[in-house]
Amino acid sequence: MISPSLDDGAREDLKQLVDADPCFTLRLDASAVEVQVEDFDGLDHVRLVVIPGP
């Protein structure tokens, strides 16, 4: 999925979040998946990788 570029404020916010912990939980309705942010081409392009469950 490709999304629009982030503005400077949003880019800095994302950088702080990823620096603190690159793992996130994405939720949609009753489902959730753990993902990790991987650098793809700086913060303008990142890749989300699913973290396998136990």
N, C-alpha and C positions, 0 to 999 in steps of 0.2 A: 504494500500500500504506500503510495506516495502522497505526502501532505505538503501544503504550502510552506515556504521558508519562514523561519521564526524571526521576529523582530529582535533587536539587541537586548531588550529587557527579558524577553522570554528565553533567549539563548543563554543568558547568564543564569537565570533561574534553573534551567535544565542542567547546566554545567554543575551548579551547586548540588542539585539532587543526585546526579550521577557520581560526583566526587564523594558524597556522603555514603551512598550505597547504590551500586548499579543494578540491584535486583528489585523488581516491582511485581505487584499482583495486579493483573488486569481483570476487571470484573464486568460481566454483562449479564443482567438478570440474575439467575441463580447459579451461573457458572463462573469459574475463575481459573486463571492460568498464571503460573509464575514465569516471569521472563527476566532476562538479563540484557542490559544495554551493551552492545559491542560497538566500538568505534568503526565506522565505515569510511568516512571521509571528513573527519572533524565533526562538530556538533550540528553541522548543516545536514549531514547524512549519517544516521545511526541505524544499526540493525538490532532488532529484538530477537533473542534466541530463547526458545522455550527451555526451561529447566525441568528435566525429567523428574517425575515424582518417585517416591520410594517404591 
